[in-house]
Every structure is written in structure tokens, then in C-alpha cells.
Amino acid sequence: MNAHWNSYLNRALSRRELLRASSTGFGALALAAMLGEQAHAATAGAQSPLSVKPPQFPARAKRVIFLFMHGGPSQVDTFDYKPLLIRDHGKPLPFKRPKVVSSETFNLLKSPWEFKQYGQSGMWVSDLFPQLAQRVDDICFIKSMWGSNSRHGGALLELHTGSDTFVRPSMGSWITYGLGTENQSMPGFITICPTQSHGGANNYSSGFLPAPYAGTPIGSVGIAARDAKIPFIANAETPRDVQRMELDYLQTMNREQLATTGPDQALEGRIESFELAFRMQSEAPGLQDISGESAATLKLYGIDNRVSEDFGRQCLMARRLSEAGVRFVQVSHTYKWDQHSDLLRDHAQNAREVDQPIAGLLQDLKSRGLLKDTLVLWGGEFGRTPTAQGSDGRDHNPEAFTMWMAGGGVKPGIQYGSTDDYGYYSVENKVHFHDLHATILYLLGMDHTKLTYRYAGRDFRLTDVHGNVVKDIVA
């Protein structure tokens, strides 16, 4: 700082002196404003990777909520009623076991829960899910699911990405790549309290797709849902117009670099992420604040109950995000359903944590008119054996398990496919993960064989070279 300027600081300034001394600063501000306008115009003129894209054909669903039950719920203890398993409890399995299981299992083990029929559809549901049982007429049960991997890591990757051996873009990323998102101030794909094990971030990454299609995590396993917030979303120190000016200047330099280097996916992703982060400041805080929800709504989601509060908050946030235009939202009950022992105790506790929230979510979506074009998907990475592991447990079973869908253009109140008399193998109308993915894309108005991305000289897709749409469950 020169002596001339110091002399001004030591006495009061007249208006003329202030203007003269500040002229350089005003010029700098004018230049910054001009650069800001140019950069902002360039940004506005370029189409965002998350811009809404039309479906390939008329869609039945606009958005997806995936309720992921990490660990592998037991189909024969939840939705797949097997009377012969009760009759033959304690006897040896009368046919050959699959070759790939995680360890030795023993004789048949009946379910410790009773099954009853519910609704006009007469769907069988065990006592584990008394609240969800009241919503069966809205649900399409797929009872013949199967996968290729009996290990959690491979099975999670196959469920989420279509591949159990390679890092590939996740289902949510493919969907956002194909359709964009209806809310340009929020990510297109959000995952709430995701797992950090069994593939971790690979289960919601964009893989080789551009970075804007990756899942944005809110919280993680081990963090209470009430504390799962998008970090650093508010900036109390810098006014919004100044932030915009700073960002525009930064983006000008980024785009100049891009013009010099040519296509650069990492830099392009950084440019878009900065813009999205700026826009999120006006949208995300309000979406994360549930204080305006009524007491009746909090009760509907089980948030008034300490047992179901945590998952209830996740489900309520999923509704709020979906209603606000986020294309794909995943909530995870992590990592709790892996009952190699203590089946009676732990499956019961797990169900108490999620039953009311899931039933509440379906009811809330329906009452708001959202269920008709919101596809809700429930399930884990595999099922469990009808034979006992130890005295009170079940082993992994990728050969047969149940998943269900609701809303979004699926037929309500039906079951599709079936397992053998004991629930060990899917035998009728088998549905692999590839078929599930193909069907989800179809409901969203996309042909899974045509939703492709060229990488390393090859056109990749979510279903790889597999998959058939399960048209019998489409309304």
C-alpha cells in the first residue's frame, strides 16, 4: 500500500477524493461483472447434461424410488408362503443343493412367522409386515428373482450395475443419463445413507458415464437419518450475487482450458458440478427441512416411533425429493438382513424398523397422486435358503428371492413367477437382474437395447447383452 493511499486513510475523505481513489476498484468491478455476464450467458446457452430428455416411447413412470434391503431378506419368511416347508420342517432337503453357497446348511427350517392372505388380491404376507400387508393391492410381487452371485459384493454390484465382476455405471446413473432430471437445481440421482461396504461407491457411481450422472450421497451407513444432510449447502459469508460473479470468473477459465485441451470428461464434470452446487443452495435446504410436515405425516412414516424413526425419515425424504423432480432416489436399510444366525430376533427387528415407513410411503404417494407415475422398487441382493444354517439362521441364496414393485405402470395386486415347493429355486417365469433392469427402463419409456454409451470402442448398456422386458407385469 503506497504512501499516497495511506494519507487518505489518516483523514476524512471528500466525495470527490473517494471517487478518484476508488476509480481503479470500480473498474475492476465493472470488468468482473462483464466477464460474469459473458460466462453466465455461455453457461445458460449450453444444455446441461441433466436437462430433461424425452423418453424413446410413451413412459408409464417418470421417476424411481428404490428401497434397498442390504443383506438379503428371506423370501420364505416374508412373502413366499411355503406350506410344505412347514410340513417337512427338520427333514433333509429332498433334492440337490446349489453348488455355490457361502457355507454348509442343514435340514429344512420352517418360518417362525405365520402367513395370511390380505386385500382383494389375496396376497400372502407373513406377520413380519402387518402394515405393508394392508397395501398389497398396490403391489406387484416378483417371486422368481435370481442372480448370478452368492457373495454380497458381487451380488450388490449386479443388482445396482448389471455386472458382478466389473465396475459399471449404476442403474440410477443410466436412468439419469437417458432422461435427465425434472429439477435442474438438484442432482438427478440421490442415494440416502448408502452402504460403504460390498462395493461401496461403485454401487452408485457413474462408471464411464459423465460425472453428472453419478449418485449424490446424503449421509452414509452409520449416520442417523436426522443428521444426513448435504454438507456446505449454505454460505452465510458470501452474498449470492458475489458467489455468482466468482463462479462465472472460474468457469471462464475452465472453459478456456477446455477449448485448449479439447474434450475432457473430468473437467466438464467439474464445470457442471460447480454450477449444480450453486443452484442447489436455493433448493436443497428447503427440501431437507421436514419441520413443515404435519404430525399426521410424521406418524404415517413412523417418525414418531424411535424404532422406525430413522428409516421413516429416509422414506419421507425420498418422497420429498421425488416430488421435487429428482429422477432416481435410493434409500438403504444397511447392512441388516444377513441372518446366518438369530433369524427370529433380527429379521423381526429389521421388519419393525421398515414396515410402517414403507407402508406410509406407498399411502402418501398414492394420496398425492404420485404413485401412478412413481415406480417404487423393494428388495435385496439375494434371498436365503429354506434350509437351516446352525440352529436359527439361513444362508445366502441367489437362486430364488422376492422383489416387489408398486406404481409406475406395473399391474397392482398380482404375483409373477414362483419358486419350488420349498423356495430354494426359481422355477416359473424366472426373472434375472438383467430382466428387472430391462423392465424398469421400459416402464420409464426406454428400450434397454438402445440406451447405450460408447466407451473403449464398444457400445455398453445397463443390461450388457442380456435382458428381456417382463411384459406380463406391465399395466
C-alpha positions, 0 to 999 in steps of 0.5 A: 500500500503506497504512501499516497493511499495511506494519507487518505486513510489518516483523514476524512475523505471528500466525495470527490477524493473517494471517487478518484481513489476508488476509480481503479476498484470500480473498474475492476468491478465493472470488468468482473461483472462483464466477464460474469455476464459473458460466462453466465450467458455461455453457461445458460446457452449450453444444455446441461447434461441433466436437462430433461430428455424425452423418453424413446416411447410413451413412459408409464413412470417418470421417476424411481424410488428404490428401497434397498434391503442390504443383506438379503431378506428371506423370501420364505419368511416374508412373502413366499408362503411355503406350506410344505416347508412347514410340513417337512420342517427338520427333514433333509432337503429332498433334492440337490443343493446349489453348488455355490453357497457361502457355507454348509446348511442343514435340514429344512427350517420352517418360518417362525412367522405365520402367513395370511392372505390380505386385500382383494388380491389375496396376497400372502404376507407373513406377520413380519409386515402387518402394515405393508400387508394392508397395501398389497393391492398396490403391489406387484410381487416378483417371486422368481428373482435370481442372480448370478452371485452368492457373495454380497459384493458381487451380488450388490454390484449386479443388482445396482450395475448389471455386472458382478465382476466389473465396475459399471455405471449404476442403474440410477446413473443410466436412468439419469443419463437417458432422461435427465432430471425434472429439477435442474437445481438438484442432482438427478440421482440421490442415494440416502445413507448408502452402504460403504461396504460390498462395493461401496461407491461403485454401487452408485457411481457413474462408471464411464458415464459423465460425472453428472450422472453419478449418485449424490450421497446424503449421509452414509451407513452409520449416520442417523437419518436426522443428521444426513444432510448435504454438507456446505449447502449454505454460505452465510459469508458470501452474498449470492450475487458475489458467489455468482460473479466468482463462479462465472470468473472460474468457469471462464477459465475452465472453459478456456482450458477446455477449448485448449485441451479439447474434450475432457470428461473430468473437467466438464464434470467439474464445470457442471458440478460447480454450477449444480452446487450453486443452484442447489443452495436455493433448493436443497435446504428447503427440501431437507427441512421436514419441520413443515410436515404435519404430525399426521405425516410424521406418524404415517412414516413412523417418525414418531416411533424411535424404532422406525424413526430413522428409516421413516425419515429416509422414506419421507425424504425420498418422497420429498425429493421425488416430488421435487423432480429428482429422477432416481432416489435410493434409500438403504436399510444397511447392512441388516438382513444377513441372518446366518444366525438369530433369524427370529430376533433380527429379521423381526427387528429389521421388519419393525424398523421398515414396515410402517415407513414403507407402508406410509410411503406407498399411502402418501404417494398414492394420496398425492397422486404420485404413485401412478407415475412413481415406480417404487422398487423393494428388495435385496441382493439375494434371498436365503435358503429354506434350509437351516444354517446352525440352529436359527439362521439361513444362508445366502441364496441367489437362486430364488428371492422376492422383489416387489414393485408398486406404481409406475405402470406395473399391474397392482395386486398380482404375483409373477413367477414362483419358486419350488415347493420349498423356495430354494429355486426359481422355477416359473417365469424366472426373472434375472437382474438383467430382466428387472433392469430391462423392465424398469427402463421400459416402464420409464419409456426406454428400450434397454437395447438402445440406451447405450454409451460408447466407451473403449470402442464398444457400445455398453448398456445397463443390461450388457447383452442380456435382458428381456422386458417382463411384459406380463407385469406391465399395466 
